[in-house]
Amino acid sequence: MEQQAIHDVVKKYILTEFLPGEDPDELTDDTPLVTTGILDSLATLKLVTFLEQKFNITVEAHEADIENLNTLALISRLVHGKL
Amino acid sequence: MTLHGYLDHSVARFASKTAIREPGGAITYGELGELSDRLRNRLVHLGVRPGDRVGIYLGKSIDTVAVIFGILKTGAAYVPVDPTAPPTRNAYILNNCSVKVAVTEKRFEEALRRELAREGSTPALIVLDQVGGGDGLRGALRAAGAEAPAPATPSVYPDADALAYILYTSGSTGRPKGVILSHRNATSFVDWCSETFAPVPADVFSSHAPFHFDLSILDIYTPLKHGATLALIPEDVGKEPQKLAQLIHDTCITVWYSTPSILSLLVQYGKLETYDLSHIRTVLFAGEVFPIVHLKALHKILPKPRYFNLYGPTETNVCTFYELPPEIPVDRADPFPIGVVCSHLESTVVDEGGNDVPRGERGELCISGPSVTSGYWSLPEQTAKAYLDAGPHAVAGRWYKTGDIVTEAADGNYTYAGRKDRMVKKRGYRVELGEIESCLYRHPDIREAAVVALPDEALGMKVRAHLATRDGTRLSLIKLKAFCAQHLPVYMIPDVFSFHAELPKTSTEKTDYQTLMKME
């Protein structure tokens, strides 16, 4: 799967699950997600579970951190690197 | 007795034993004693005197514990701030209690200097390149010593009523307020822990809570008093259940202490059942109600340890406790009681006039005894309001009003029934809904803001902000959350935002919170 396609799937999930009613244009590739509380600890766990099931990958415990999950761009890169 | 007296005692008996362990590092009692002595010398050289305050703005590490003891050894008090909170808030705190020196890390230095200058405050800074294993502190002391040696000075052992530390909690007026704690406040509690949990040198205590949170008092001082080992859990690992489960296993933790939130996450996502965790002998939790469904699940995976529900605000530290029965009845649906008053304290339940209510009736829990704080830093009015000022107890000693409504059962156990005011607990943290509202009112587009807390099955508590904007349009959630993140710690940022043309009012034109609780 192309990185852009991954990006679109993840973006849609975050908008639906954690930002209901938000204008999709406001969620850019570099919007910080963890440091703004959009992804709190429980939301992060839900997102990781979603990524694992949707893309049939395994996200190791040490990978589920701010360096890999703080923006859409980082999340897409993490998933793409595992396919 | 002083808090650093505990460390001296263990240094003398257990010099070569491991005092603290963290991922990638460890320090012995002898080394911890020596490193904190060197910081003491440096602080005294910088002008710190008994009664002064010294700020701590550091990631959680061995270095930080050494800094705590270095400060205490000067006879000064330590003021730990949340390294993940906005620098604006932290600079406010350090200026509010006028710290003479602050110890920080390079990564925070620039923002801290800028925000302190804005507050008009200029404490001396000791800047560590980074923290870990005590090496950051050693490096900073070496560099400072090369410029100007700090002569050795003896430790100061102040009176037990001297200030030992200040912990800032959410304040209803929109600014954090500092709870002032003396050595006696802390040691009377730690000595109760000794009596109740019988620590031994072979124990490994978890340190999950950050140091600006009062759970850290049990974590730090109980094991170090008894020559046991303190296992530090860094901020990032602490929030990730899988890493955390691995760490609990690898460091052979015997006594666990945290908020129920993190235990709930561990049960759901930590894959606990895949580890041999038979080394855990005691599980302590405090800070909020433990949802019974997750507690039952935890007990099923780990049936062997003793479980204690500890209760108490920062102003008293733990003041009641309840030991769970060895078996939890399958049909139990209510949370467990907060228990009976600790042996070093006294408790009473009063009505609004300060009179005792009959056993079984609802009333406010009030606590008296050596671990009860003398009040808040530089807030005489809020301090006065915190203690009973009416009824028969008002004249007989100092009774702290917890703000928690309880009922007392026939066996003496208290059951928590709710709050008297607008403070809520989220992930164990105290959150004054008024402080969130103050933040939202700083937003130029917001005309009205009212914040309510609602029960939530997954999160325990969900904070919803009801807003009316100046031009009646919705604001971007992302921009709103980013705005809040500049002023509030992440756990205080509302989970949900709702937009309305205007907010409902009562007949006296006050915000109608009862109606807001029911609104989407």
Interface residues (C-beta under 8 A of the other chain):
Chain A: L19 G21 E22 D23 E26 L27 T31 P32 T35 T36 G37 I38 D40 S41 L42 T44 L45 A61 H62 A64 D65 I66
Chain B: D236 K239 E240 P241 Q242 K243 Q246 L265 Q268 Y269 A458 L459 R474 S476 L477 I478 K479 K481 A482 C484 A485 V490 Y491 I493 D495
